[in-house]
Amino acid sequence: MARLQTSVVPMSHDDIGHVAELWVERRAEFVHSRDGARRAVDEGRFAEAISREYATVLMAVVDGEIAGYAWVSAQPMSAHLDVSCLNIEDVYVVPAVRGQGVGRMLLTAVATYAHKRGVDHVGCSLLTQAKDANRSMARLGFAAVVTRRVAQTGSLMRRLRGPEPRGGVDQLLLQRRRRAQQSRAAAVEVLAAHS
């Protein structure tokens, strides 16, 4: 098997379209909606996010073709910890070249990028169910620092409000049941009084 010619280079403005296509594929591969990702690209939201001043995209180029990327952002570790951190927002390697060191080259480029800029930490967020990715990052020395929990806004609002008050048909049925119980209780009392 011939050795792949691989390099990691910063994304240029001309590469946004190619990286966007990889991002759509990555989203579709990892349980997200391909249509939603396509809309984000078509509406310009992807280009806006990836072009922010604190964002950098490093691309893996294999035999002249873009075969993966690492999308990083330079921000504090969290609002509570004002510690410099390069956050890995996303890493993707096309399936055809996986297992050939491309992901490791991307992560090496990320670490080098952080080191050259004097950044103290490199962080990443992973899906809980991405067990292989979690194991791989743990082997590289990434430790869990926080647990980030996410809730859908509508669900959170419903739970914060508590149970919805019964109304309409439910309220009418409840009233009828109470009246029926009261009528039965009154009938039992009348029978008990006449016995």
ChimeraX attribute file (.defattr): number of C-alpha atoms within 10 A of each C-alpha:
attribute: neighborCount
match mode: 1-to-1
recipient: residues
	/A:1	3
	/A:2	4
	/A:3	7
	/A:4	14
	/A:5	10
	/A:6	17
	/A:7	16
	/A:8	22
	/A:9	15
	/A:10	14
	/A:11	21
	/A:12	12
	/A:13	9
	/A:14	8
	/A:15	12
	/A:16	17
	/A:17	13
	/A:18	14
	/A:19	24
	/A:20	19
	/A:21	14
	/A:22	19
	/A:23	22
	/A:24	21
	/A:25	18
	/A:26	21
	/A:27	18
	/A:28	16
	/A:29	11
	/A:30	11
	/A:31	8
	/A:32	13
	/A:33	14
	/A:34	17
	/A:35	12
	/A:36	13
	/A:37	21
	/A:38	19
	/A:39	14
	/A:40	17
	/A:41	19
	/A:42	12
	/A:43	11
	/A:44	11
	/A:45	13
	/A:46	20
	/A:47	17
	/A:48	11
	/A:49	12
	/A:50	19
	/A:51	16
	/A:52	10
	/A:53	9
	/A:54	12
	/A:55	17
	/A:56	22
	/A:57	23
	/A:58	22
	/A:59	27
	/A:60	27
	/A:61	18
	/A:62	16
	/A:63	12
	/A:64	11
	/A:65	12
	/A:66	21
	/A:67	24
	/A:68	27
	/A:69	27
	/A:70	23
	/A:71	21
	/A:72	25
	/A:73	20
	/A:74	18
	/A:75	16
	/A:76	16
	/A:77	19
	/A:78	11
	/A:79	8
	/A:80	7
	/A:81	9
	/A:82	10
	/A:83	14
	/A:84	17
	/A:85	22
	/A:86	27
	/A:87	21
	/A:88	21
	/A:89	16
	/A:90	16
	/A:91	19
	/A:92	22
	/A:93	21
	/A:94	16
	/A:95	10
	/A:96	8
	/A:97	14
	/A:98	13
	/A:99	10
	/A:100	11
	/A:101	13
	/A:102	24
	/A:103	21
	/A:104	11
	/A:105	16
	/A:106	24
	/A:107	20
	/A:108	13
	/A:109	20
	/A:110	22
	/A:111	16
	/A:112	13
	/A:113	16
	/A:114	20
	/A:115	14
	/A:116	8
	/A:117	11
	/A:118	11
	/A:119	18
	/A:120	12
	/A:121	16
	/A:122	20
	/A:123	18
	/A:124	18
	/A:125	14
	/A:126	15
	/A:127	9
	/A:128	10
	/A:129	8
	/A:130	10
	/A:131	11
	/A:132	9
	/A:133	13
	/A:134	19
	/A:135	12
	/A:136	11
	/A:137	15
	/A:138	12
	/A:139	10
	/A:140	10
	/A:141	9
	/A:142	15
	/A:143	12
	/A:144	11
	/A:145	8
	/A:146	8
	/A:147	8
	/A:148	8
	/A:149	5
	/A:150	7
	/A:151	8
	/A:152	7
	/A:153	8
	/A:154	9
	/A:155	9
	/A:156	12
	/A:157	11
	/A:158	11
	/A:159	10
	/A:160	9
	/A:161	8
	/A:162	9
	/A:163	8
	/A:164	8
	/A:165	8
	/A:166	10
	/A:167	10
	/A:168	8
	/A:169	9
	/A:170	11
	/A:171	12
	/A:172	11
	/A:173	12
	/A:174	13
	/A:175	12
	/A:176	12
	/A:177	12
	/A:178	11
	/A:179	12
	/A:180	12
	/A:181	12
	/A:182	12
	/A:183	12
	/A:184	12
	/A:185	11
	/A:186	12
	/A:187	12
	/A:188	11
	/A:189	11
	/A:190	11
	/A:191	9
	/A:192	9
	/A:193	8
	/A:194	6
	/A:195	5
